[in-house]
Amino acid sequence: MLDLKFIRDNTELVRQAISVRHDNAPIDEIIEIDITKRQKMARVEELRCERKELARKQGAESADRGRELRDQIKSIEDELRDIDSRLEDMLLRVPNIPQDSVPIGESEDDNIVVSTCGEMRKFDFIPAPHWELGERLGIIDFERGVRLSGTRFYVLKGLGSRLQRSLINFMLNLHTEEHGYQEAYLPYMVKKECLIGSSNLPKFADNLYRDIEEDLWLVPTAEVPLTNMHRDEVIQPGVLPIHYVAYTACFRREKMSAGKDTRGIKRGHQFDKVEMYKFTEPQNSNEELEKMVDNAVDICRKLDIPYRIKRLCTADISFASIKTYDIEMWAPGCEEWLEVSSCSNCGDFQARRANIRYRPSADSKPQYVHTLNGSGLALPRVVIAVMENYQQSDGSIAVPDVLQPYMGVKVIK
């Protein structure tokens, strides 16, 4: 959330940021309502001063005027409460301002490939896509997934479900044992204010699943509860940075185009993800973002799967982000790069919404922290990359060395 004073003092900068994002936000209305609010606040102060002065006097005339002033003050205060509510809703719809290092772009086609690592495997046969491999091996059941829940659902069975569980455990262990993250087990349902804090509400309500009776929302990502771990707190000196990692199922009402990614398990309304999250001091957040990206690609390196890193342009970074990198794994059966992680620095945007502050020193005034988030990594796309990169000519799938202790087998056949 951008500070209202910042918008007031830097209106053209905010307009330009929204423009290069190809987004929209009610900046004109915000400025107009802000002016109205300040005028009404000034008027209330005038009436209060008059009422205070009148209280020193006596007489029927003074009493009548006092009642008039009281009623006028109450009326304006009611108007101000309504204005505050409207203003807050509008401010929550203003996206964050990209850093200068973010490339200007019109669409995802303008994202910049920073690096490509690893050699693509050479096959002496035509590599199959994962949906063919999965059905032949009996580890992915599309028919029963649709029977249970409808389109965009599937069932993993046998060594397919063990492969996904092994990847989750491997990633959690790597992040906690080698990368310095603290693991958290989180609720999969959260209160509305948690989604406001993480920036999913109010703008992206259509993409969320909700229990209306209890007003609880299924998490679209572990980023939501992790953002709110320190909601309304002042973190004491010496505690930052705080690094969390968590596995959750994720639920999204994806608006998927007919004919786009309809085969396989690449896109669905339910998926698993291991999420990294950081609370840092502002001056360290850019450095922490680079470390987070390296933590994510370490998974790719250890799985020995080709990957590339992209710096997202202004048109493709997320609503809350000031800078984002995507990490993609190569899938030779699909013949495409699959996004398995998106790592973002959100500056103090989420911290303002969730009221998360810290004290640099014992006697200093609280300041807003910076927050960062990144997939570490997202499934089932890592499952796809493993299946397609490690497939063998007989239709079996070799298990990567780092996963064999978790899987208990060397080959899926």
PERASUL-V580812 format. One record per run of one state. SS is the DSSP state (helix for helix, strand for strand, loop for the rest). FROM is the first residue (numbers start at 1). LEN is the number of residues. If there is no record, write none. Layout:
BEGIN
ss->(SS	SS)
from->(FROM	FROM)
len->(LEN	LEN)
END
This chain:
BEGIN
ss->(loop	helix	loop	helix	loop	helix	loop	helix	loop	helix	loop	strand	loop	helix	loop	strand	helix	loop	strand	loop	helix	loop	strand	loop	strand	helix	loop	helix	loop	strand	loop	strand	loop	helix	loop	strand	loop	strand	loop	strand	loop	helix	loop	strand	loop	strand	loop	strand	loop	helix	loop	strand	loop	strand	loop	strand	loop	helix	loop	strand	loop	strand	loop	helix	loop	strand	loop)
from->(1	4	10	11	22	27	56	60	92	108	111	112	118	130	138	140	142	150	155	157	159	178	182	184	189	192	199	205	208	210	212	216	219	223	231	234	236	242	252	270	281	282	304	307	312	323	332	336	346	349	355	357	359	367	369	370	379	381	390	391	392	397	399	401	408	411	413)
len->(3	6	1	11	5	29	4	32	16	3	1	6	12	8	2	2	8	5	2	2	19	4	2	5	3	7	6	3	2	2	4	3	4	8	3	2	6	10	18	11	1	22	3	5	11	9	4	10	3	6	2	2	8	2	1	9	2	9	1	1	5	2	2	7	3	2	1)
END
